[in-house]
Amino acid sequence: MRRCFSALFLLGTVLFSLHGQPAAAGEPSVLKVRAVASGGGSYRFDVTVRHDDTGWDHYADRWEVLDASGKVLATRVLLHPHETEQPFTRSLSGVRIPAGLSRVIVRAHDKVHGNGSQTFAVDLPKKGS
């Protein structure tokens, strides 16, 4: 009886210590970015993200296009987890890029860790490229 109680106490302690800990999905990563000039200083971005989504409480929920100083130029919101589709690619059109800017940075974000530490720098093509 005493041994059974000790085992149950140990199991309860382990489960309690795990409760509330972040899922092991890690941070989101941007694997690939394709920028296509649309004219008038606007671009379409096709962004491939990798994240071990575990459900609605922990999934990659957006990616952002930034300038070199970290100013967010555009955001693509991801409305649901992609548990069975990894990596996945989503696009955003009509992104206005300030004149003179030739390179942007793309980063992904998840609901637990926030902004991923792995970003992707992309040189912007000229119109017609």
VOLONU-225570 format. One record per residue: x, y, z of N, C-alpha, C in turn; residue number from 1; residue in three letters. Coordinates in nm, 3 decimals. Layout:
<nodes>
n_c1=X	n_c2=Y	n_c3=Z	ca_c1=X	ca_c2=Y	ca_c3=Z	c_c1=X	c_c2=Y	c_c3=Z	num=NUM	residu=ala
...
</nodes>
This chain:
<nodes>
n_c1=0.082	n_c2=-0.119	n_c3=0.000	ca_c1=0.000	ca_c2=0.000	ca_c3=0.000	c_c1=0.087	c_c2=0.126	c_c3=0.000	num=1	residu=met
n_c1=0.188	n_c2=0.124	n_c3=0.088	ca_c1=0.277	ca_c2=0.240	ca_c3=0.098	c_c1=0.351	c_c2=0.263	c_c3=-0.035	num=2	residu=arg
n_c1=0.398	n_c2=0.153	n_c3=-0.098	ca_c1=0.470	ca_c2=0.162	ca_c3=-0.225	c_c1=0.378	c_c2=0.218	c_c3=-0.333	num=3	residu=arg
n_c1=0.253	n_c2=0.176	n_c3=-0.336	ca_c1=0.156	ca_c2=0.224	ca_c3=-0.434	c_c1=0.132	c_c2=0.374	c_c3=-0.416	num=4	residu=cys
n_c1=0.117	n_c2=0.418	n_c3=-0.290	ca_c1=0.097	ca_c2=0.559	ca_c3=-0.262	c_c1=0.217	c_c2=0.641	c_c3=-0.307	num=5	residu=phe
n_c1=0.339	n_c2=0.590	n_c3=-0.282	ca_c1=0.461	ca_c2=0.660	ca_c3=-0.322	c_c1=0.468	c_c2=0.674	c_c3=-0.474	num=6	residu=ser
n_c1=0.432	n_c2=0.567	n_c3=-0.545	ca_c1=0.435	ca_c2=0.573	ca_c3=-0.691	c_c1=0.334	c_c2=0.673	c_c3=-0.743	num=7	residu=ala
n_c1=0.215	n_c2=0.674	n_c3=-0.686	ca_c1=0.112	ca_c2=0.770	ca_c3=-0.728	c_c1=0.153	c_c2=0.913	c_c3=-0.696	num=8	residu=leu
n_c1=0.215	n_c2=0.933	n_c3=-0.579	ca_c1=0.263	ca_c2=1.066	ca_c3=-0.542	c_c1=0.368	c_c2=1.115	c_c3=-0.641	num=9	residu=phe
n_c1=0.462	n_c2=1.025	n_c3=-0.676	ca_c1=0.567	ca_c2=1.060	ca_c3=-0.771	c_c1=0.507	c_c2=1.094	c_c3=-0.907	num=10	residu=leu
n_c1=0.414	n_c2=1.011	n_c3=-0.953	ca_c1=0.348	ca_c2=1.037	ca_c3=-1.081	c_c1=0.275	c_c2=1.171	c_c3=-1.078	num=11	residu=leu
n_c1=0.204	n_c2=1.198	n_c3=-0.970	ca_c1=0.133	ca_c2=1.326	ca_c3=-0.957	c_c1=0.228	c_c2=1.444	c_c3=-0.957	num=12	residu=gly
n_c1=0.341	n_c2=1.430	n_c3=-0.891	ca_c1=0.441	ca_c2=1.537	ca_c3=-0.887	c_c1=0.496	c_c2=1.565	c_c3=-1.027	num=13	residu=thr
n_c1=0.526	n_c2=1.459	n_c3=-1.101	ca_c1=0.578	ca_c2=1.475	ca_c3=-1.236	c_c1=0.474	c_c2=1.543	c_c3=-1.325	num=14	residu=val
n_c1=0.350	n_c2=1.496	n_c3=-1.320	ca_c1=0.244	ca_c2=1.556	ca_c3=-1.401	c_c1=0.220	c_c2=1.701	c_c3=-1.363	num=15	residu=leu
n_c1=0.222	n_c2=1.731	n_c3=-1.235	ca_c1=0.203	ca_c2=1.869	ca_c3=-1.190	c_c1=0.315	c_c2=1.959	c_c3=-1.242	num=16	residu=phe
n_c1=0.439	n_c2=1.907	n_c3=-1.240	ca_c1=0.552	ca_c2=1.989	ca_c3=-1.284	c_c1=0.547	c_c2=2.014	c_c3=-1.435	num=17	residu=ser
n_c1=0.485	n_c2=1.924	n_c3=-1.510	ca_c1=0.474	ca_c2=1.942	ca_c3=-1.654	c_c1=0.357	c_c2=2.031	c_c3=-1.693	num=18	residu=leu
n_c1=0.258	n_c2=2.039	n_c3=-1.607	ca_c1=0.139	ca_c2=2.119	ca_c3=-1.638	c_c1=0.177	c_c2=2.266	c_c3=-1.654	num=19	residu=his
n_c1=0.130	n_c2=2.325	n_c3=-1.763	ca_c1=0.156	ca_c2=2.467	ca_c3=-1.785	c_c1=0.288	c_c2=2.496	c_c3=-1.854	num=20	residu=gly
n_c1=0.369	n_c2=2.394	n_c3=-1.879	ca_c1=0.494	ca_c2=2.416	ca_c3=-1.950	c_c1=0.465	c_c2=2.432	c_c3=-2.099	num=21	residu=gln
n_c1=0.539	n_c2=2.514	n_c3=-2.170	ca_c1=0.518	ca_c2=2.528	ca_c3=-2.314	c_c1=0.537	c_c2=2.395	c_c3=-2.386	num=22	residu=pro
n_c1=0.460	n_c2=2.375	n_c3=-2.490	ca_c1=0.473	ca_c2=2.255	ca_c3=-2.571	c_c1=0.610	c_c2=2.255	c_c3=-2.637	num=23	residu=ala
n_c1=0.655	n_c2=2.138	n_c3=-2.678	ca_c1=0.789	ca_c2=2.123	ca_c3=-2.732	c_c1=0.798	c_c2=2.156	c_c3=-2.880	num=24	residu=ala
n_c1=0.714	n_c2=2.245	n_c3=-2.928	ca_c1=0.713	ca_c2=2.276	ca_c3=-3.070	c_c1=0.829	c_c2=2.366	c_c3=-3.111	num=25	residu=ala
n_c1=0.891	n_c2=2.434	n_c3=-3.017	ca_c1=1.001	ca_c2=2.522	ca_c3=-3.053	c_c1=0.955	c_c2=2.647	c_c3=-3.125	num=26	residu=gly
n_c1=1.051	n_c2=2.724	n_c3=-3.171	ca_c1=1.023	ca_c2=2.850	ca_c3=-3.241	c_c1=0.993	c_c2=2.824	c_c3=-3.389	num=27	residu=glu
n_c1=0.921	n_c2=2.915	n_c3=-3.451	ca_c1=0.899	ca_c2=2.902	ca_c3=-3.595	c_c1=1.023	c_c2=2.948	c_c3=-3.673	num=28	residu=pro
n_c1=1.042	n_c2=2.890	n_c3=-3.790	ca_c1=1.155	ca_c2=2.927	ca_c3=-3.876	c_c1=1.105	c_c2=2.959	c_c3=-4.016	num=29	residu=ser
n_c1=1.162	n_c2=3.063	n_c3=-4.075	ca_c1=1.136	ca_c2=3.095	ca_c3=-4.215	c_c1=1.241	c_c2=3.021	c_c3=-4.296	num=30	residu=val
n_c1=1.196	n_c2=2.932	n_c3=-4.384	ca_c1=1.288	ca_c2=2.850	ca_c3=-4.463	c_c1=1.319	c_c2=2.909	c_c3=-4.600	num=31	residu=leu
n_c1=1.220	n_c2=2.976	n_c3=-4.660	ca_c1=1.237	ca_c2=3.026	ca_c3=-4.796	c_c1=1.143	c_c2=3.144	c_c3=-4.817	num=32	residu=lys
n_c1=1.190	n_c2=3.241	n_c3=-4.897	ca_c1=1.108	ca_c2=3.357	ca_c3=-4.932	c_c1=1.127	c_c2=3.386	c_c3=-5.080	num=33	residu=val
n_c1=1.017	n_c2=3.408	n_c3=-5.148	ca_c1=1.021	ca_c2=3.452	ca_c3=-5.288	c_c1=0.948	c_c2=3.585	c_c3=-5.294	num=34	residu=arg
n_c1=1.016	n_c2=3.688	n_c3=-5.343	ca_c1=0.955	ca_c2=3.819	ca_c3=-5.361	c_c1=0.938	c_c2=3.845	c_c3=-5.510	num=35	residu=ala
n_c1=0.818	n_c2=3.889	n_c3=-5.548	ca_c1=0.787	ca_c2=3.916	ca_c3=-5.688	c_c1=0.737	c_c2=4.060	c_c3=-5.698	num=36	residu=val
n_c1=0.804	n_c2=4.140	n_c3=-5.782	ca_c1=0.763	ca_c2=4.280	ca_c3=-5.802	c_c1=0.630	c_c2=4.284	c_c3=-5.876	num=37	residu=ala
n_c1=0.536	n_c2=4.362	n_c3=-5.823	ca_c1=0.404	ca_c2=4.374	ca_c3=-5.884	c_c1=0.385	c_c2=4.508	c_c3=-5.954	num=38	residu=ser
n_c1=0.480	n_c2=4.597	n_c3=-5.939	ca_c1=0.469	ca_c2=4.729	ca_c3=-5.998	c_c1=0.425	c_c2=4.832	c_c3=-5.896	num=39	residu=gly
n_c1=0.464	n_c2=4.955	n_c3=-5.920	ca_c1=0.425	ca_c2=5.064	ca_c3=-5.831	c_c1=0.482	c_c2=5.052	c_c3=-5.691	num=40	residu=gly
n_c1=0.594	n_c2=4.983	n_c3=-5.675	ca_c1=0.655	ca_c2=4.969	ca_c3=-5.543	c_c1=0.589	c_c2=4.862	c_c3=-5.457	num=41	residu=gly
n_c1=0.507	n_c2=4.779	n_c3=-5.518	ca_c1=0.437	ca_c2=4.674	ca_c3=-5.444	c_c1=0.491	c_c2=4.537	c_c3=-5.482	num=42	residu=ser
n_c1=0.485	n_c2=4.444	n_c3=-5.388	ca_c1=0.542	ca_c2=4.310	ca_c3=-5.407	c_c1=0.446	c_c2=4.204	c_c3=-5.354	num=43	residu=tyr
n_c1=0.465	n_c2=4.081	n_c3=-5.407	ca_c1=0.400	ca_c2=3.963	ca_c3=-5.349	c_c1=0.511	c_c2=3.881	c_c3=-5.285	num=44	residu=arg
n_c1=0.486	n_c2=3.832	n_c3=-5.165	ca_c1=0.581	ca_c2=3.748	ca_c3=-5.094	c_c1=0.521	c_c2=3.609	c_c3=-5.076	num=45	residu=phe
n_c1=0.598	n_c2=3.508	n_c3=-5.116	ca_c1=0.564	ca_c2=3.368	ca_c3=-5.093	c_c1=0.663	c_c2=3.319	c_c3=-4.987	num=46	residu=asp
n_c1=0.612	n_c2=3.286	n_c3=-4.870	ca_c1=0.698	ca_c2=3.255	ca_c3=-4.755	c_c1=0.671	c_c2=3.113	c_c3=-4.707	num=47	residu=val
n_c1=0.780	n_c2=3.036	n_c3=-4.692	ca_c1=0.772	ca_c2=2.899	ca_c3=-4.641	c_c1=0.818	c_c2=2.899	c_c3=-4.496	num=48	residu=thr
n_c1=0.730	n_c2=2.849	n_c3=-4.409	ca_c1=0.753	ca_c2=2.847	ca_c3=-4.264	c_c1=0.754	c_c2=2.702	c_c3=-4.215	num=49	residu=val
n_c1=0.840	n_c2=2.676	n_c3=-4.118	ca_c1=0.844	ca_c2=2.546	ca_c3=-4.051	c_c1=0.820	c_c2=2.569	c_c3=-3.903	num=50	residu=arg
n_c1=0.723	n_c2=2.495	n_c3=-3.848	ca_c1=0.696	ca_c2=2.500	ca_c3=-3.704	c_c1=0.619	c_c2=2.375	c_c3=-3.667	num=51	residu=his
n_c1=0.657	n_c2=2.311	n_c3=-3.561	ca_c1=0.589	ca_c2=2.190	ca_c3=-3.518	c_c1=0.461	c_c2=2.226	c_c3=-3.443	num=52	residu=asp
n_c1=0.364	n_c2=2.276	n_c3=-3.518	ca_c1=0.236	ca_c2=2.314	ca_c3=-3.459	c_c1=0.178	c_c2=2.197	c_c3=-3.379	num=53	residu=asp
n_c1=0.127	n_c2=2.227	n_c3=-3.260	ca_c1=0.069	ca_c2=2.122	ca_c3=-3.176	c_c1=-0.081	c_c2=2.141	c_c3=-3.156	num=54	residu=thr
n_c1=-0.139	n_c2=2.239	n_c3=-3.220	ca_c1=-0.283	ca_c2=2.266	ca_c3=-3.206	c_c1=-0.306	c_c2=2.415	c_c3=-3.185	num=55	residu=gly
n_c1=-0.427	n_c2=2.447	n_c3=-3.145	ca_c1=-0.469	ca_c2=2.587	ca_c3=-3.135	c_c1=-0.392	c_c2=2.666	c_c3=-3.029	num=56	residu=trp
n_c1=-0.336	n_c2=2.601	n_c3=-2.929	ca_c1=-0.262	ca_c2=2.672	ca_c3=-2.825	c_c1=-0.117	c_c2=2.703	c_c3=-2.863	num=57	residu=asp
n_c1=-0.065	n_c2=2.635	n_c3=-2.965	ca_c1=0.075	ca_c2=2.656	ca_c3=-3.004	c_c1=0.091	c_c2=2.629	c_c3=-3.152	num=58	residu=his
n_c1=0.083	n_c2=2.736	n_c3=-3.230	ca_c1=0.104	ca_c2=2.725	ca_c3=-3.374	c_c1=0.162	c_c2=2.855	c_c3=-3.428	num=59	residu=tyr
n_c1=0.225	n_c2=2.846	n_c3=-3.545	ca_c1=0.277	ca_c2=2.965	ca_c3=-3.611	c_c1=0.156	c_c2=3.046	c_c3=-3.658	num=60	residu=ala
n_c1=0.139	n_c2=3.166	n_c3=-3.602	ca_c1=0.017	ca_c2=3.243	ca_c3=-3.627	c_c1=0.036	c_c2=3.363	c_c3=-3.720	num=61	residu=asp
n_c1=0.162	n_c2=3.391	n_c3=-3.761	ca_c1=0.183	ca_c2=3.498	ca_c3=-3.859	c_c1=0.329	c_c2=3.500	c_c3=-3.904	num=62	residu=arg
n_c1=0.351	n_c2=3.571	n_c3=-4.015	ca_c1=0.486	ca_c2=3.609	ca_c3=-4.053	c_c1=0.483	c_c2=3.756	c_c3=-4.093	num=63	residu=trp
n_c1=0.600	n_c2=3.819	n_c3=-4.083	ca_c1=0.608	ca_c2=3.964	ca_c3=-4.106	c_c1=0.724	c_c2=3.997	c_c3=-4.199	num=64	residu=glu
n_c1=0.704	n_c2=4.105	n_c3=-4.275	ca_c1=0.808	ca_c2=4.161	ca_c3=-4.360	c_c1=0.855	c_c2=4.288	c_c3=-4.290	num=65	residu=val
n_c1=0.988	n_c2=4.299	n_c3=-4.270	ca_c1=1.045	ca_c2=4.413	ca_c3=-4.197	c_c1=1.153	c_c2=4.481	c_c3=-4.279	num=66	residu=leu
n_c1=1.177	n_c2=4.609	n_c3=-4.247	ca_c1=1.293	ca_c2=4.675	ca_c3=-4.305	c_c1=1.414	c_c2=4.646	c_c3=-4.216	num=67	residu=asp
n_c1=1.531	n_c2=4.696	n_c3=-4.253	ca_c1=1.655	ca_c2=4.666	ca_c3=-4.180	c_c1=1.654	c_c2=4.717	c_c3=-4.036	num=68	residu=ala
n_c1=1.573	n_c2=4.818	n_c3=-4.008	ca_c1=1.567	ca_c2=4.871	ca_c3=-3.871	c_c1=1.467	c_c2=4.796	c_c3=-3.784	num=69	residu=ser
n_c1=1.394	n_c2=4.701	n_c3=-3.843	ca_c1=1.296	ca_c2=4.624	ca_c3=-3.766	c_c1=1.154	c_c2=4.674	c_c3=-3.777	num=70	residu=gly
n_c1=1.130	n_c2=4.779	n_c3=-3.856	ca_c1=0.995	ca_c2=4.831	ca_c3=-3.875	c_c1=0.913	c_c2=4.730	c_c3=-3.957	num=71	residu=lys
n_c1=0.795	n_c2=4.695	n_c3=-3.906	ca_c1=0.708	ca_c2=4.600	ca_c3=-3.976	c_c1=0.643	c_c2=4.671	c_c3=-4.094	num=72	residu=val
n_c1=0.665	n_c2=4.616	n_c3=-4.213	ca_c1=0.607	ca_c2=4.671	ca_c3=-4.336	c_c1=0.477	c_c2=4.601	c_c3=-4.374	num=73	residu=leu
n_c1=0.465	n_c2=4.473	n_c3=-4.338	ca_c1=0.345	ca_c2=4.395	ca_c3=-4.371	c_c1=0.338	c_c2=4.273	c_c3=-4.281	num=74	residu=ala
n_c1=0.217	n_c2=4.223	n_c3=-4.259	ca_c1=0.194	ca_c2=4.105	ca_c3=-4.177	c_c1=0.098	c_c2=4.012	c_c3=-4.247	num=75	residu=thr
n_c1=0.134	n_c2=3.884	n_c3=-4.253	ca_c1=0.043	ca_c2=3.781	ca_c3=-4.305	c_c1=-0.002	c_c2=3.699	c_c3=-4.185	num=76	residu=arg
n_c1=-0.130	n_c2=3.711	n_c3=-4.149	ca_c1=-0.187	ca_c2=3.638	ca_c3=-4.036	c_c1=-0.221	c_c2=3.496	c_c3=-4.082	num=77	residu=val
n_c1=-0.186	n_c2=3.399	n_c3=-4.000	ca_c1=-0.217	ca_c2=3.259	ca_c3=-4.026	c_c1=-0.328	c_c2=3.220	c_c3=-3.929	num=78	residu=leu
n_c1=-0.441	n_c2=3.181	n_c3=-3.982	ca_c1=-0.564	ca_c2=3.169	ca_c3=-3.902	c_c1=-0.584	c_c2=3.035	c_c3=-3.833	num=79	residu=leu
n_c1=-0.498	n_c2=2.937	n_c3=-3.862	ca_c1=-0.518	ca_c2=2.805	ca_c3=-3.800	c_c1=-0.385	c_c2=2.730	c_c3=-3.796	num=80	residu=his
n_c1=-0.378	n_c2=2.626	n_c3=-3.711	ca_c1=-0.256	ca_c2=2.544	ca_c3=-3.706	c_c1=-0.237	c_c2=2.464	c_c3=-3.835	num=81	residu=pro
n_c1=-0.114	n_c2=2.431	n_c3=-3.864	ca_c1=-0.078	ca_c2=2.349	ca_c3=-3.981	c_c1=-0.007	c_c2=2.223	c_c3=-3.932	num=82	residu=his
n_c1=-0.075	n_c2=2.149	n_c3=-3.845	ca_c1=-0.014	ca_c2=2.032	ca_c3=-3.782	c_c1=0.029	c_c2=1.925	c_c3=-3.882	num=83	residu=glu
n_c1=-0.048	n_c2=1.907	n_c3=-3.989	ca_c1=-0.019	ca_c2=1.800	ca_c3=-4.085	c_c1=0.039	c_c2=1.853	c_c3=-4.216	num=84	residu=thr
n_c1=0.073	n_c2=1.979	n_c3=-4.219	ca_c1=0.127	ca_c2=2.041	ca_c3=-4.340	c_c1=0.254	c_c2=2.118	c_c3=-4.304	num=85	residu=glu
n_c1=0.366	n_c2=2.049	n_c3=-4.301	ca_c1=0.492	ca_c2=2.111	ca_c3=-4.261	c_c1=0.602	c_c2=2.074	c_c3=-4.359	num=86	residu=gln
n_c1=0.683	n_c2=2.165	n_c3=-4.401	ca_c1=0.661	ca_c2=2.309	ca_c3=-4.389	c_c1=0.546	c_c2=2.351	c_c3=-4.480	num=87	residu=pro
n_c1=0.500	n_c2=2.474	n_c3=-4.463	ca_c1=0.390	ca_c2=2.525	ca_c3=-4.544	c_c1=0.427	c_c2=2.662	c_c3=-4.601	num=88	residu=phe
n_c1=0.365	n_c2=2.695	n_c3=-4.715	ca_c1=0.392	ca_c2=2.823	ca_c3=-4.782	c_c1=0.263	c_c2=2.901	c_c3=-4.794	num=89	residu=thr
n_c1=0.269	n_c2=3.029	n_c3=-4.758	ca_c1=0.155	ca_c2=3.119	ca_c3=-4.774	c_c1=0.206	c_c2=3.248	c_c3=-4.837	num=90	residu=arg
n_c1=0.116	n_c2=3.315	n_c3=-4.910	ca_c1=0.152	ca_c2=3.435	ca_c3=-4.984	c_c1=0.080	c_c2=3.558	c_c3=-4.930	num=91	residu=ser
n_c1=0.139	n_c2=3.672	n_c3=-4.961	ca_c1=0.077	ca_c2=3.800	ca_c3=-4.930	c_c1=0.109	c_c2=3.894	c_c3=-5.045	num=92	residu=leu
n_c1=0.004	n_c2=3.949	n_c3=-5.106	ca_c1=0.020	ca_c2=4.040	ca_c3=-5.220	c_c1=-0.005	c_c2=4.184	c_c3=-5.177	num=93	residu=ser
n_c1=0.040	n_c2=4.276	n_c3=-5.262	ca_c1=0.014	ca_c2=4.418	ca_c3=-5.238	c_c1=0.097	c_c2=4.479	c_c3=-5.128	num=94	residu=gly
n_c1=0.212	n_c2=4.420	n_c3=-5.100	ca_c1=0.299	ca_c2=4.474	ca_c3=-4.994	c_c1=0.375	c_c2=4.594	c_c3=-5.050	num=95	residu=val
n_c1=0.349	n_c2=4.711	n_c3=-4.995	ca_c1=0.415	ca_c2=4.834	ca_c3=-5.039	c_c1=0.552	c_c2=4.845	c_c3=-4.971	num=96	residu=arg
n_c1=0.653	n_c2=4.859	n_c3=-5.052	ca_c1=0.790	ca_c2=4.872	ca_c3=-5.003	c_c1=0.836	c_c2=5.015	c_c3=-5.029	num=97	residu=ile
n_c1=0.887	n_c2=5.083	n_c3=-4.928	ca_c1=0.934	ca_c2=5.222	ca_c3=-4.947	c_c1=1.039	c_c2=5.232	c_c3=-5.057	num=98	residu=pro
n_c1=1.036	n_c2=5.338	n_c3=-5.131	ca_c1=1.133	ca_c2=5.364	ca_c3=-5.238	c_c1=1.274	c_c2=5.359	c_c3=-5.181	num=99	residu=ala
n_c1=1.365	n_c2=5.301	n_c3=-5.257	ca_c1=1.504	ca_c2=5.295	ca_c3=-5.216	c_c1=1.539	c_c2=5.172	c_c3=-5.134	num=100	residu=gly
n_c1=1.440	n_c2=5.099	n_c3=-5.088	ca_c1=1.466	ca_c2=4.979	ca_c3=-5.008	c_c1=1.489	c_c2=4.861	c_c3=-5.102	num=101	residu=leu
n_c1=1.603	n_c2=4.795	n_c3=-5.090	ca_c1=1.635	ca_c2=4.685	ca_c3=-5.181	c_c1=1.640	c_c2=4.549	c_c3=-5.113	num=102	residu=ser
n_c1=1.628	n_c2=4.548	n_c3=-4.980	ca_c1=1.634	ca_c2=4.422	ca_c3=-4.904	c_c1=1.538	c_c2=4.432	c_c3=-4.787	num=103	residu=arg
n_c1=1.468	n_c2=4.321	n_c3=-4.760	ca_c1=1.380	ca_c2=4.312	ca_c3=-4.644	c_c1=1.412	c_c2=4.185	c_c3=-4.566	num=104	residu=val
n_c1=1.358	n_c2=4.179	n_c3=-4.446	ca_c1=1.376	ca_c2=4.063	ca_c3=-4.359	c_c1=1.237	c_c2=4.006	c_c3=-4.331	num=105	residu=ile
n_c1=1.227	n_c2=3.874	n_c3=-4.332	ca_c1=1.100	ca_c2=3.808	ca_c3=-4.301	c_c1=1.122	c_c2=3.723	c_c3=-4.176	num=106	residu=val
n_c1=1.028	n_c2=3.734	n_c3=-4.082	ca_c1=1.035	ca_c2=3.653	ca_c3=-3.960	c_c1=0.897	c_c2=3.592	c_c3=-3.934	num=107	residu=arg
n_c1=0.897	n_c2=3.479	n_c3=-3.868	ca_c1=0.773	ca_c2=3.412	ca_c3=-3.831	c_c1=0.748	c_c2=3.429	c_c3=-3.681	num=108	residu=ala
n_c1=0.625	n_c2=3.408	n_c3=-3.640	ca_c1=0.581	ca_c2=3.428	ca_c3=-3.502	c_c1=0.493	c_c2=3.311	c_c3=-3.462	num=109	residu=his
n_c1=0.503	n_c2=3.267	n_c3=-3.338	ca_c1=0.408	ca_c2=3.166	ca_c3=-3.288	c_c1=0.343	c_c2=3.213	c_c3=-3.159	num=110	residu=asp
n_c1=0.237	n_c2=3.144	n_c3=-3.120	ca_c1=0.155	ca_c2=3.186	ca_c3=-3.007	c_c1=0.222	c_c2=3.169	c_c3=-2.871	num=111	residu=lys
n_c1=0.330	n_c2=3.090	n_c3=-2.862	ca_c1=0.397	ca_c2=3.066	ca_c3=-2.735	c_c1=0.528	c_c2=3.143	c_c3=-2.724	num=112	residu=val
n_c1=0.613	n_c2=3.132	n_c3=-2.823	ca_c1=0.747	ca_c2=3.192	ca_c3=-2.817	c_c1=0.755	c_c2=3.333	c_c3=-2.871	num=113	residu=his
n_c1=0.654	n_c2=3.376	n_c3=-2.945	ca_c1=0.661	ca_c2=3.507	ca_c3=-3.007	c_c1=0.740	c_c2=3.499	c_c3=-3.136	num=114	residu=gly
n_c1=0.822	n_c2=3.599	n_c3=-3.163	ca_c1=0.900	ca_c2=3.603	ca_c3=-3.286	c_c1=1.010	c_c2=3.497	c_c3=-3.284	num=115	residu=asn
n_c1=1.020	n_c2=3.424	n_c3=-3.393	ca_c1=1.127	ca_c2=3.326	ca_c3=-3.405	c_c1=1.262	c_c2=3.394	c_c3=-3.421	num=116	residu=gly
n_c1=1.367	n_c2=3.330	n_c3=-3.376	ca_c1=1.500	ca_c2=3.390	ca_c3=-3.384	c_c1=1.563	c_c2=3.370	c_c3=-3.522	num=117	residu=ser
n_c1=1.512	n_c2=3.274	n_c3=-3.599	ca_c1=1.566	ca_c2=3.251	ca_c3=-3.734	c_c1=1.486	c_c2=3.334	c_c3=-3.834	num=118	residu=gln
n_c1=1.551	n_c2=3.434	n_c3=-3.893	ca_c1=1.487	ca_c2=3.520	ca_c3=-3.992	c_c1=1.545	c_c2=3.490	c_c3=-4.130	num=119	residu=thr
n_c1=1.489	n_c2=3.555	n_c3=-4.231	ca_c1=1.533	ca_c2=3.532	ca_c3=-4.369	c_c1=1.542	c_c2=3.667	c_c3=-4.437	num=120	residu=phe
n_c1=1.661	n_c2=3.703	n_c3=-4.485	ca_c1=1.680	ca_c2=3.828	ca_c3=-4.559	c_c1=1.663	c_c2=3.799	c_c3=-4.707	num=121	residu=ala
n_c1=1.591	n_c2=3.888	n_c3=-4.777	ca_c1=1.569	ca_c2=3.868	ca_c3=-4.920	c_c1=1.593	c_c2=3.999	c_c3=-4.994	num=122	residu=val
n_c1=1.671	n_c2=3.986	n_c3=-5.102	ca_c1=1.692	ca_c2=4.101	ca_c3=-5.190	c_c1=1.571	c_c2=4.114	c_c3=-5.281	num=123	residu=asp
n_c1=1.520	n_c2=4.236	n_c3=-5.293	ca_c1=1.401	ca_c2=4.259	ca_c3=-5.373	c_c1=1.435	c_c2=4.270	c_c3=-5.520	num=124	residu=leu
n_c1=1.359	n_c2=4.200	n_c3=-5.605	ca_c1=1.384	ca_c2=4.212	ca_c3=-5.749	c_c1=1.335	c_c2=4.346	c_c3=-5.801	num=125	residu=pro
n_c1=1.395	n_c2=4.389	n_c3=-5.907	ca_c1=1.348	ca_c2=4.513	ca_c3=-5.974	c_c1=1.222	c_c2=4.481	c_c3=-6.050	num=126	residu=lys
n_c1=1.145	n_c2=4.583	n_c3=-6.082	ca_c1=1.023	ca_c2=4.566	ca_c3=-6.161	c_c1=1.056	c_c2=4.493	c_c3=-6.291	num=127	residu=lys
n_c1=0.976	n_c2=4.390	n_c3=-6.320	ca_c1=0.996	ca_c2=4.312	ca_c3=-6.442	c_c1=1.092	c_c2=4.195	c_c3=-6.422	num=128	residu=gly
n_c1=1.148	n_c2=4.178	n_c3=-6.302	ca_c1=1.241	ca_c2=4.066	ca_c3=-6.277	c_c1=1.165	c_c2=3.941	c_c3=-6.239	num=129	residu=ser
</nodes>
